[in-house]
Amino acid sequence: MCVAREDVLTFVNACFASTGQREFYSDGAGQRVSLAFLHAYVAGNYRALYARTLALGLNHANQARIVGTLLASGREARAQSRGEENALVTRALHALPTHRAMHLLEGLAEAGVNNRRTRAITRAYLDSPRSKAFRAVKYRRSFRRAALHAHVPLDGETLSFFARGWKERRFTTPIFETFRRAHYAEKDLYALPYSIAEGLAAKHGVERAAFLARIEARMTPTELLRRRAASEADEGKGFALDGTKLSPTKVASYVLSLSIADRKAREVELRALLSSSASAAAGRSLARFENVAIVVDRSYSSSGSREKARRPLAVALASVAFLRACSARVTVHLTGGEACGDEIFLAPRGTTDLATPVLAALATSPDLLLIVSDGYENDPAGVTGKVLEVAARIAPATFVVHLNPVLDAEALAPKSLTPRVPTLGIREAEDLPALVALARFAREGDAATSTLDALERHLDARVRAFLSPPGGAS
């Protein structure tokens, strides 16, 4: 029973931290092999628990992988848990960002997964009356391949759209007709999704700056942020960003991508953007903390990798902003000796001395101490673990959690500072409340007489909330 509990917690930890991309200390291949093993092992040995982890808020890449794994192995589902598994898979698919869900369905088609359940779930997703036509236009290839493979009937104008496309004489469905007309008239480009309009603008020979200025209203918040961050001739310089529609981690990544000089010149704007994003995320989570201290590892390894540039530091910066939005008191403690004055000007540098800021944080007598670090302590090595072990005895009222944004591919888990402190993977600052709750469960579970039963009780509450209708009781 204890082995099952530890196996599932190890899996959840990895699925919070990793998406299979290269990290500072390990390559992408190692990350992918480790994740593939964990998914196969947990799905094969604890299928019901594997499905229920969808309710824990794992990162989108791993949620999509779980959904795909369960749909591809439907025969292995036990009769007593099949109903809940179907509900979890359906809810998770609809909760995924649309591009991930569409690529997942296309991937199932490419893999030849075509059982009755997959066909039914695919049909329900593609036939959504509110978004069917929009998805058919924006994700034409994925929509078509998934629909044909799952035997989803294409009728009416949807059939005409895929059969003749812009060569059809006329559509009554507004977005289909706009797509058709945009092949002939530039002015109709600007009523299409940005990703579709971009290709047609090139076809029409529209000047890039003029196109971006006119299409801005059709961009999603994430597309606006990407264009704003683009370096090509400052093409996105004038784009307005709405922090309430962006995740704090995305905003933090954007802030850290700017030079220190740019950050100083735009300090008021960037501070407001990060604050509004964190406040909105905290409001959605309903999280509330009291006296919190956070230790931020800004050593050179927080620069991440080419695929995940500055991601570990961005998670830390976003976590600081998130905590300030939902806590009565927050103190911030940085590695690297002297304080940088303001976290908005953080930059990766130096070695990893965690013990010094941890001691400073403990001196504030916090209720909750969070350490955001990849766990590779080297200045000197191993000291922080001993500090935390002593702190557990002399300051038992302080709950300490180590949040690690990096998966140690060889260990199949985020690197720990000490077994006495829960270490959990983190990818988004918005996951922080769920991770603190999971950490409390993990610590209580260590001392509890029950093991797997305690984990299942914890999952029960999360599954009920996950499957509740939006706005309904949780």
C-alpha positions as CSV (number, residue, x, y, z in Angstrom):
1,M,0.0,0.0,0.0
2,C,2.8,2.4,0.9
3,V,4.6,1.5,-2.3
4,A,1.5,2.3,-4.4
5,R,1.2,5.7,-2.6
6,E,4.8,6.6,-3.3
7,D,4.6,5.5,-6.9
8,V,1.6,7.7,-7.6
9,L,3.1,10.7,-5.8
10,T,6.3,10.3,-7.8
11,F,4.3,10.2,-11.0
12,V,2.3,13.3,-10.0
13,N,5.5,15.1,-9.1
14,A,7.0,14.5,-12.4
15,C,3.9,15.5,-14.3
16,F,3.8,18.9,-12.5
17,A,7.4,19.6,-13.4
18,S,8.2,18.2,-16.8
19,T,7.0,18.3,-20.3
20,G,9.8,16.3,-21.8
21,Q,11.9,19.2,-22.9
22,R,15.6,19.8,-22.2
23,E,16.6,21.2,-18.9
24,F,19.8,22.8,-17.7
25,Y,21.2,19.6,-16.3
26,S,19.6,17.0,-18.6
27,D,18.6,16.7,-22.2
28,G,15.2,16.3,-23.7
29,A,15.6,12.6,-24.5
30,G,16.2,11.7,-20.9
31,Q,13.2,13.7,-19.8
32,R,11.0,12.0,-22.4
33,V,12.2,8.5,-21.5
34,S,11.6,9.1,-17.8
35,L,8.1,10.5,-18.4
36,A,7.2,7.6,-20.8
37,F,8.3,5.1,-18.2
38,L,6.3,6.7,-15.4
39,H,3.1,7.0,-17.5
40,A,3.4,3.3,-18.6
41,Y,4.2,2.1,-15.1
42,V,1.4,3.9,-13.3
43,A,-1.2,3.3,-16.0
44,G,-0.4,-0.4,-16.0
45,N,-0.4,-0.9,-12.2
46,Y,-2.8,1.7,-10.8
47,R,-5.1,2.6,-13.7
48,A,-7.9,4.1,-11.6
49,L,-5.5,6.3,-9.7
50,Y,-3.8,7.2,-13.0
51,A,-7.1,8.5,-14.4
52,R,-7.9,10.4,-11.2
53,T,-4.7,12.3,-11.3
54,L,-6.3,14.3,-14.1
55,A,-8.2,16.2,-11.4
56,L,-4.9,17.4,-9.7
57,G,-4.1,20.1,-12.2
58,L,-1.1,18.5,-13.9
59,N,0.5,20.4,-16.7
60,H,-1.3,20.3,-20.0
61,A,1.3,18.1,-21.8
62,N,0.9,15.4,-19.2
63,Q,-2.9,15.7,-19.0
64,A,-3.1,15.2,-22.8
65,R,-0.8,12.2,-22.5
66,I,-2.9,10.6,-19.8
67,V,-6.1,11.1,-21.9
68,G,-4.4,9.6,-24.9
69,T,-3.1,6.6,-22.9
70,L,-6.5,5.9,-21.4
71,L,-8.3,6.1,-24.7
72,A,-5.8,3.9,-26.4
73,S,-6.1,1.1,-23.8
74,G,-9.9,1.2,-23.1
75,R,-10.1,-2.6,-22.8
76,E,-8.0,-2.5,-19.6
77,A,-10.4,-0.3,-17.7
78,R,-12.2,-2.2,-14.9
79,A,-16.0,-2.2,-15.1
80,Q,-16.3,-0.6,-11.6
81,S,-14.2,2.4,-12.6
82,R,-15.1,2.8,-16.3
83,G,-17.8,5.4,-15.7
84,E,-15.6,7.7,-13.7
85,E,-12.7,7.2,-16.1
86,N,-14.9,8.2,-19.0
87,A,-16.1,11.3,-17.1
88,L,-12.5,12.3,-16.2
89,V,-11.3,11.8,-19.8
90,T,-14.1,13.8,-21.3
91,R,-13.8,16.7,-18.8
92,A,-10.0,16.8,-19.2
93,L,-10.2,16.9,-23.0
94,H,-12.7,19.8,-22.9
95,A,-10.6,21.6,-20.3
96,L,-7.4,21.4,-22.4
97,P,-6.4,24.4,-24.5
98,T,-8.0,23.8,-27.9
99,H,-4.8,23.4,-29.8
100,R,-3.6,20.7,-27.4
101,A,-7.0,18.9,-27.6
102,M,-7.1,19.0,-31.4
103,H,-3.5,17.8,-31.7
104,L,-4.3,15.0,-29.3
105,L,-7.2,13.8,-31.4
106,E,-5.1,14.0,-34.5
107,G,-2.4,12.0,-32.8
108,L,-4.9,9.3,-31.9
109,A,-5.9,9.1,-35.5
110,E,-2.3,8.8,-36.6
111,A,-1.8,6.0,-34.0
112,G,-4.8,4.1,-35.2
113,V,-6.8,4.4,-32.0
114,N,-10.3,3.9,-33.1
115,N,-12.3,2.1,-30.4
116,R,-15.9,2.9,-29.7
117,R,-15.2,5.1,-26.7
118,T,-12.6,7.1,-28.6
119,R,-15.1,7.6,-31.5
120,A,-17.8,8.8,-29.1
121,I,-15.6,11.2,-27.2
122,T,-14.1,12.6,-30.4
123,R,-17.6,13.1,-31.9
124,A,-18.8,14.9,-28.7
125,Y,-15.8,17.2,-28.8
126,L,-15.9,18.0,-32.5
127,D,-19.7,18.4,-32.6
128,S,-19.7,21.1,-29.9
129,P,-22.3,23.5,-31.4
130,R,-20.6,26.7,-29.9
131,S,-17.2,26.0,-31.5
132,K,-17.5,23.5,-34.3
133,A,-17.2,25.9,-37.2
134,F,-14.4,27.9,-35.5
135,R,-12.4,24.8,-34.8
136,A,-13.0,23.5,-38.3
137,V,-11.4,26.7,-39.7
138,K,-8.6,27.2,-37.3
139,Y,-7.5,23.6,-37.0
140,R,-8.5,22.3,-40.4
141,R,-6.0,19.5,-40.8
142,S,-6.5,18.2,-37.2
143,F,-10.3,18.5,-37.4
144,R,-10.5,16.7,-40.7
145,R,-8.1,13.8,-39.8
146,A,-9.8,13.2,-36.4
147,A,-13.3,13.4,-37.8
148,L,-12.6,10.9,-40.7
149,H,-10.7,8.5,-38.5
150,A,-13.4,8.5,-35.7
151,H,-16.2,8.2,-38.3
152,V,-17.6,11.6,-37.2
153,P,-20.2,12.5,-40.0
154,L,-19.4,15.7,-41.8
155,D,-22.6,17.1,-43.2
156,G,-24.1,20.3,-44.4
157,E,-21.7,23.2,-44.8
158,T,-19.1,21.5,-42.8
159,L,-18.8,18.8,-45.5
160,S,-18.8,21.5,-48.2
161,F,-16.0,23.4,-46.3
162,F,-13.7,20.4,-46.2
163,A,-14.6,19.2,-49.7
164,R,-14.3,22.5,-51.6
165,G,-13.0,25.0,-49.0
166,W,-12.6,28.6,-50.3
167,K,-13.6,27.4,-53.8
168,E,-17.3,27.0,-52.7
169,R,-19.6,29.6,-54.2
170,R,-21.1,30.7,-50.9
171,F,-21.5,29.7,-47.3
172,T,-24.2,30.8,-44.8
173,T,-22.0,29.9,-41.8
174,P,-20.4,33.2,-41.1
175,I,-16.8,32.1,-40.4
176,F,-16.8,29.7,-43.4
177,E,-18.0,32.6,-45.6
178,T,-15.4,34.9,-44.1
179,F,-12.7,32.4,-44.8
180,R,-13.9,32.0,-48.4
181,R,-14.0,35.7,-49.0
182,A,-10.6,36.3,-47.4
183,H,-9.0,34.4,-50.3
184,Y,-10.2,37.1,-52.6
185,A,-10.4,40.3,-50.5
186,E,-7.8,41.5,-48.1
187,K,-10.3,43.4,-45.9
188,D,-11.9,40.1,-44.9
189,L,-8.6,38.8,-43.4
190,Y,-9.2,40.8,-40.3
191,A,-12.3,38.9,-39.2
192,L,-10.4,35.6,-39.1
193,P,-8.2,34.1,-36.3
194,Y,-4.7,35.5,-36.4
195,S,-3.0,32.1,-37.2
196,I,-5.2,31.7,-40.3
197,A,-5.1,35.4,-41.4
198,E,-1.3,35.4,-41.2
199,G,-0.9,33.0,-44.1
200,L,-3.5,34.7,-46.2
201,A,-1.9,38.1,-45.6
202,A,1.3,36.8,-47.1
203,K,-0.7,35.5,-50.1
204,H,-2.1,38.9,-50.6
205,G,1.3,40.6,-50.2
206,V,0.2,42.7,-47.2
207,E,3.0,44.6,-45.5
208,R,3.8,43.0,-42.2
209,A,3.5,46.0,-39.9
210,A,0.2,47.0,-41.4
211,F,-1.2,43.5,-41.1
212,L,-0.2,43.2,-37.4
213,A,-1.7,46.6,-36.6
214,R,-5.1,45.7,-38.1
215,I,-5.2,42.0,-36.8
216,E,-4.4,42.9,-33.2
217,A,-8.1,42.8,-32.1
218,R,-8.3,39.2,-33.3
219,M,-5.2,38.0,-31.4
220,T,-5.6,35.9,-28.3
221,P,-3.8,37.2,-25.2
222,T,-1.0,34.6,-25.6
223,E,-0.6,35.6,-29.3
224,L,-0.4,39.3,-28.3
225,L,2.3,38.4,-25.7
226,R,4.3,36.5,-28.2
227,R,4.2,39.3,-30.7
228,R,5.1,41.8,-28.0
229,A,8.1,39.7,-27.1
230,A,9.2,39.3,-30.7
231,S,12.4,41.1,-31.5
232,E,11.9,41.5,-35.2
233,A,12.0,45.3,-35.7
234,D,9.9,45.9,-32.6
235,E,6.9,44.9,-34.6
236,G,4.8,44.4,-31.5
237,K,5.9,47.4,-29.5
238,G,2.5,49.1,-29.6
239,F,0.4,46.0,-28.7
240,A,-1.7,46.4,-25.5
241,L,-1.5,43.5,-23.1
242,D,-4.2,42.6,-20.6
243,G,-2.6,40.9,-17.6
244,T,-5.9,39.5,-16.3
245,K,-6.0,37.2,-19.4
246,L,-2.5,36.0,-19.1
247,S,-0.9,33.5,-16.7
248,P,1.6,35.0,-14.2
249,T,4.2,32.5,-15.4
250,K,3.8,33.6,-19.0
251,V,4.1,37.3,-18.0
252,A,7.1,36.5,-15.8
253,S,8.8,34.8,-18.8
254,Y,8.1,37.8,-20.9
255,V,9.5,40.2,-18.3
256,L,12.7,38.2,-17.9
257,S,13.2,38.0,-21.6
258,L,13.8,41.8,-21.6
259,S,17.1,43.4,-20.9
260,I,17.6,45.1,-17.5
261,A,17.6,48.5,-19.2
262,D,14.3,47.8,-20.9
263,R,12.8,46.6,-17.6
264,K,13.9,49.8,-15.9
265,A,12.5,51.9,-18.6
266,R,9.1,50.1,-18.5
267,E,9.1,49.3,-14.8
268,V,5.7,50.8,-14.0
269,E,4.0,49.0,-17.0
270,L,5.7,45.7,-16.3
271,R,5.0,45.8,-12.6
272,A,1.3,46.5,-13.3
273,L,1.1,43.7,-15.9
274,L,2.6,41.1,-13.5
275,S,0.5,42.3,-10.6
276,S,-2.8,42.2,-12.5
277,S,-2.0,38.8,-13.9
278,A,-1.2,37.4,-10.4
279,S,-4.3,39.0,-8.8
280,A,-6.5,37.5,-11.5
281,A,-5.0,34.0,-11.0
282,A,-5.2,34.3,-7.2
283,G,-8.8,35.3,-7.5
284,R,-9.6,32.3,-9.7
285,S,-7.9,29.9,-7.3
286,L,-9.6,31.4,-4.1
287,A,-6.3,30.8,-2.4
288,R,-5.4,32.6,0.8
289,F,-2.2,32.4,2.9
290,E,-1.1,34.3,6.0
291,N,2.5,34.8,6.9
292,V,4.6,33.4,4.0
293,A,8.4,33.5,3.2
294,I,9.7,32.5,-0.2
295,V,13.3,31.6,-1.1
296,V,14.1,32.2,-4.7
297,D,17.0,30.3,-6.4
298,R,18.4,32.7,-9.0
299,S,21.6,30.9,-9.5
300,Y,22.9,30.4,-13.1
301,S,21.0,27.1,-13.6
302,S,17.8,29.1,-13.3
303,S,18.5,30.2,-16.8
304,G,17.0,26.9,-18.0
305,S,17.7,25.6,-21.5
306,R,17.2,26.7,-25.1
307,E,13.8,25.1,-25.1
308,K,12.8,26.5,-21.7
309,A,14.8,29.7,-21.5
310,R,14.7,31.2,-18.0
311,R,11.8,29.0,-17.1
312,P,12.9,28.1,-13.6
313,L,13.4,31.8,-12.7
314,A,10.1,32.8,-14.3
315,V,8.3,30.2,-12.2
316,A,9.9,31.7,-9.1
317,L,9.1,35.3,-10.1
318,A,5.5,34.4,-10.9
319,S,5.2,32.6,-7.5
320,V,6.4,35.7,-5.7
321,A,3.7,37.8,-7.5
322,F,1.1,35.2,-6.9
323,L,1.8,35.0,-3.2
324,R,1.7,38.8,-2.9
325,A,-1.8,38.7,-4.4
326,C,-3.2,36.2,-2.0
327,S,-1.2,36.5,1.3
328,A,-1.4,38.7,4.3
329,R,2.4,39.0,4.5
330,V,5.2,37.9,2.2
331,T,8.9,38.1,2.6
332,V,11.2,37.3,-0.3
333,H,14.7,35.9,0.1
334,L,17.2,35.5,-2.8
335,T,20.3,33.5,-3.4
336,G,23.4,35.4,-4.4
337,G,24.2,37.5,-1.4
338,E,22.9,41.0,-1.7
339,A,19.3,41.7,-2.6
340,C,18.6,42.8,-6.1
341,G,16.2,45.5,-4.9
342,D,13.2,44.2,-6.8
343,E,12.4,40.8,-8.2
344,I,11.3,42.3,-11.5
345,F,15.0,42.9,-12.2
346,L,16.1,39.3,-11.4
347,A,18.7,37.7,-13.7
348,P,20.3,34.2,-13.4
349,R,23.7,34.4,-11.9
350,G,26.2,32.8,-9.5
351,T,26.3,29.6,-7.6
352,T,23.6,28.1,-5.4
353,D,23.8,29.1,-1.7
354,L,20.3,28.2,-0.4
355,A,21.3,27.9,3.3
356,T,21.8,31.7,3.7
357,P,18.4,32.8,2.4
358,V,16.6,29.9,4.1
359,L,18.0,31.0,7.5
360,A,16.9,34.6,6.8
361,A,13.5,33.3,5.9
362,L,13.2,31.2,9.0
363,A,14.1,34.2,11.1
364,T,10.8,35.8,10.0
365,S,8.9,33.0,11.7
366,P,6.6,32.3,8.8
367,D,3.6,29.9,8.8
368,L,4.7,28.7,5.4
369,L,8.2,28.6,3.8
370,L,8.4,27.9,0.1
371,I,11.7,27.2,-1.6
372,V,11.7,27.5,-5.4
373,S,14.9,25.8,-6.6
374,D,16.1,23.1,-8.9
375,G,17.7,21.5,-5.9
376,Y,21.3,21.5,-7.2
377,E,22.9,23.1,-4.2
378,N,26.6,23.7,-4.6
379,D,27.8,26.5,-2.3
380,P,28.3,24.4,-0.3
381,A,26.5,21.2,-1.1
382,G,24.1,19.6,1.3
383,V,24.0,22.3,4.0
384,T,20.4,23.4,3.4
385,G,19.1,19.9,4.0
386,K,20.7,19.9,7.4
387,V,19.4,23.4,8.2
388,L,15.8,22.3,7.3
389,E,16.2,19.2,9.5
390,V,17.1,21.3,12.5
391,A,14.4,23.8,11.7
392,A,11.8,21.0,11.7
393,R,12.7,20.4,15.3
394,I,13.0,23.9,16.6
395,A,10.3,25.6,14.5
396,P,7.6,22.9,14.0
397,A,5.0,25.6,13.3
398,T,6.6,26.5,10.0
399,F,5.5,24.3,7.2
400,V,8.3,24.0,4.6
401,V,7.7,23.0,1.0
402,H,10.4,22.7,-1.7
403,L,8.9,23.5,-5.1
404,N,11.1,22.3,-7.9
405,P,10.5,23.4,-11.6
406,V,12.9,20.8,-13.0
407,L,12.6,17.0,-13.2
408,D,15.7,15.0,-12.5
409,A,15.4,12.5,-15.3
410,E,17.7,9.9,-13.8
411,A,15.9,9.9,-10.4
412,L,12.4,10.1,-12.0
413,A,11.6,12.9,-9.6
414,P,12.4,16.6,-8.9
415,K,15.7,16.7,-6.9
416,S,15.1,16.9,-3.2
417,L,17.0,19.0,-0.6
418,T,16.1,16.6,2.3
419,P,13.6,13.7,2.9
420,R,12.2,15.7,5.8
421,V,10.7,18.3,3.5
422,P,8.1,17.6,0.8
423,T,9.5,18.3,-2.7
424,L,7.0,18.8,-5.4
425,G,7.3,19.7,-9.1
426,I,6.0,23.0,-10.3
427,R,5.5,24.4,-13.8
428,E,3.1,27.2,-13.3
429,A,2.7,29.6,-10.3
430,E,-1.0,29.1,-10.5
431,D,-0.4,25.5,-9.3
432,L,0.9,26.7,-6.0
433,P,-2.3,26.3,-3.9
434,A,-2.8,22.7,-5.1
435,L,0.8,21.9,-4.5
436,V,0.8,23.2,-1.0
437,A,-2.3,21.1,-0.3
438,L,-0.7,18.1,-1.8
439,A,2.5,18.7,0.3
440,R,0.4,18.8,3.5
441,F,-1.2,15.6,2.5
442,A,2.2,14.0,1.8
443,R,3.6,15.1,5.2
444,E,0.5,13.9,7.0
445,G,0.5,10.7,5.0
446,D,4.1,10.0,6.2
447,A,2.9,10.0,9.8
448,A,-0.5,8.5,9.2
449,T,-1.3,4.8,9.6
450,S,-3.2,4.7,6.3
451,T,-1.3,5.1,3.0
452,L,-3.1,4.4,-0.3
453,D,-6.5,5.0,1.4
454,A,-5.3,8.5,2.5
455,L,-4.3,9.2,-1.1
456,E,-7.6,8.0,-2.5
457,R,-9.5,10.2,0.0
458,H,-7.5,13.2,-1.1
459,L,-8.3,12.4,-4.7
460,D,-12.0,12.0,-4.0
461,A,-12.4,15.6,-3.1
462,R,-10.4,16.8,-6.1
463,V,-12.3,14.5,-8.5
464,R,-15.6,15.8,-7.2
465,A,-14.5,19.4,-7.7
466,F,-13.1,18.6,-11.2
467,L,-16.3,16.9,-12.4
468,S,-18.6,19.5,-10.9
469,P,-20.4,21.6,-13.5
470,P,-18.9,25.1,-13.9
471,G,-20.3,27.4,-11.3
472,G,-21.8,24.4,-9.4
473,A,-21.0,23.1,-6.0
474,S,-17.6,21.7,-5.6
